[in-house]
Amino acid sequence: MDNNRSEYSDELTTQPQTNLSTSVKNEGKKKGLWAGLAFILAILAKGKFFFVFLITKFKFLFIFLKLGKFLSTGISMFITIGIYALIYGVKYAIGIVALLFLHEIGHYIIAKRVGLAVSGPVFIPFVGAFIGMKEMPKDAVTEAKVGYGGPLFGSLGAVVCLGAYWATGSKLALALAYTGFLLNLFNLLPVHPLDGGRIVSAVSPYLWLIGIPVLVFLMFWLFNPIMVLIVVLGLTQVYKLWKNRDQLSVYYEVPMKERVQFAILYFGLVGILGLGLSYALELLR
């Protein structure tokens, strides 16, 4: 991450299967998958930095072609769909990436509305997607608004998939609805740098102390290497807040009315996603 750049990222920490009801029952098979994904993630991480380096060095070519704003999004989306298609099938792969795109475009739209300069979404297979910000939010309220945009749009996408299942009886639509509810609910965990951690910063950063133990539990339960990184980043953010609490106090000063509004929006969306996830899982069984 550059010194003047921040990222809103959404980790694809729980990979959906074409037959989700089978994957829920076969927990043992996931352990081997996570071991493989840990290795793949390391390779992809190096590739990501190389890709970003090329984009930075040859940015003038993208400007010349007037495609620079969308090229990284299109290429990374195409590559991600291709890799997922080998595992889950083409239709399911397109659905997963479409849900991630809706999530990220939510961040993008809200960031533009609050006046932040951001890049288009970039996709990383088995990790998720992110939008790059050229400037930091000026306060916790701005950060929370941008953070909320992703889960809001992503949740709407999951609801649309559920509606498609009701209308057609498509198991694919139901599986995508389940995936959408799961990914967005996970991203609402109150841990920085997940969306939930950014949103609750406008309610109370102390909520991070609740999210981190929950994430640690999930990390050991699911044996997920990506969660280890999120835990480390979350603990680092808590330490920075404690160490620089006097300087950061202004950033986290939020009027009580807005604190209550964000609390209602946050916990309301968590509740809706929880109900949606339970309903979709019951149908899959």
C-alpha positions, 0 to 999 in steps of 0.5 A: 500500500502506498503512503497516500493510498488506502484500500477498501478490500473484501476478502473472499474468505469462505469459498462457495461450492457448486453444491453448497449443501454438500460442502457444509457437510464435508468440513474435512475436505476444506482443510486440504483446500485451505492449505492449497489456497495458502500457497496460491495466495502467496503466489498471487500476492507477489503477482498483485504487486507486480501487476500494480507495479506495471500499472504504475509504470505504464499508466500513461499508456492506459491514459492514452488509450482512455481505458486506464480507469477500467482496464485493471477492473476488466482484466482482473475480473476476467482472470478471476472468472476464468480461475473460478470457472475451473473450480465452480463452473462458468455460471457460478464463477460469473455469479460470484464475481458479479456479487463482488462487483456489486459490493465494490461498486457500492464503495465506489459510488459512495466514495464519489458522493463524499468527494473521495478520489478512488480507483475502479474495483480490482479483483484478486482470485481467492482473496476478493476485490478492493478499490484504491483510495488516493486520499484518506477519509477526513473523519470516521463518519466519511469512512463509515459511509464508504464502508457501508456502501459495499455491504449495502449493495452486496446485500441487495445483490444477494436479495436479487438472487434469492428473488430469482430463486423464488421466481425460477426455483434455480439452485444456482440462484439460491447458492449465489444468494447464500454466498452473497449473504455469507460474504457480506455478513462476514465483511460486517464483522467489527474488525478493521480493515473489514467494512464492519470495522470501518462502519463501527468506527462512527459508533465506537471503535471499542466495538473492535474489541468484540470483533477481534475475538470472534474473528480469532474463533473463526480463524481456528475453526475454519483454519483460514490463512486470510483470517490470520492476516485480518486479525494481525491488521485488526490488532495493529489498528487497535494498537495504533488507536491506543498509542495515538488516542490523543491525536486521533480523538478528533477523527473519531468525534461523532455527534450522538445522533449520527452514532445512533443512526450508524448503529441502527444501520449497522446492526439492522443490516447484520440482522437482515443478513443473518436471517437471509443466511439462515433461510438460504442455508435451510433451503439448501439442506 
